[in-house]
Amino acid sequence: MGDGIFGHNSVGKGSEVSKLSEKYYAERYITARRVFSDEVFRKLAQ
């Protein structure tokens, strides 16, 4: 999503939006990468 905000799924709460600055994620987050190119992602998202 950008600007330190990301969407994710949790077993207890389902889908949610969180901030990387929240204590839990700030202590655990290292890095992330895009797995698909934009073109492939658009095709899969249709």
C-alpha positions as CSV (number, residue, x, y, z in Angstrom):
1,M,0.0,0.0,0.0
2,G,2.9,2.3,0.7
3,D,4.2,4.9,3.1
4,G,4.7,2.3,5.9
5,I,1.2,0.9,5.6
6,F,0.5,-2.6,4.5
7,G,-2.3,-5.1,4.2
8,H,-2.1,-8.7,5.6
9,N,-4.1,-11.6,6.9
10,S,-4.1,-13.0,10.5
11,V,-5.7,-16.1,11.8
12,G,-7.6,-14.3,14.6
13,K,-8.6,-11.1,12.9
14,G,-8.8,-11.9,9.2
15,S,-7.6,-9.2,6.7
16,E,-6.4,-6.0,8.2
17,V,-4.2,-2.9,7.5
18,S,-1.3,-2.1,9.8
19,K,1.6,0.3,10.1
20,L,5.2,-0.8,10.0
21,S,5.8,1.7,12.8
22,E,3.6,-0.3,15.2
23,K,5.8,-1.8,18.0
24,Y,5.2,-5.4,16.9
25,Y,6.2,-4.9,13.3
26,A,9.0,-2.3,14.0
27,E,10.7,-5.0,16.1
28,R,10.3,-7.8,13.5
29,Y,10.2,-6.4,10.0
30,I,13.4,-6.7,8.0
31,T,12.5,-6.4,4.3
32,A,10.0,-7.3,1.7
33,R,10.0,-7.8,-2.1
34,R,7.5,-8.0,-4.9
35,V,7.2,-11.6,-6.1
36,F,5.5,-10.8,-9.4
37,S,6.1,-8.2,-12.0
38,D,3.4,-5.5,-12.3
39,E,2.3,-7.1,-15.6
40,V,2.0,-10.6,-14.1
41,F,0.2,-9.3,-11.0
42,R,-2.4,-7.4,-13.1
43,K,-3.1,-10.6,-15.1
44,L,-3.5,-12.7,-11.9
45,A,-5.7,-10.0,-10.3
46,Q,-8.3,-10.1,-13.1
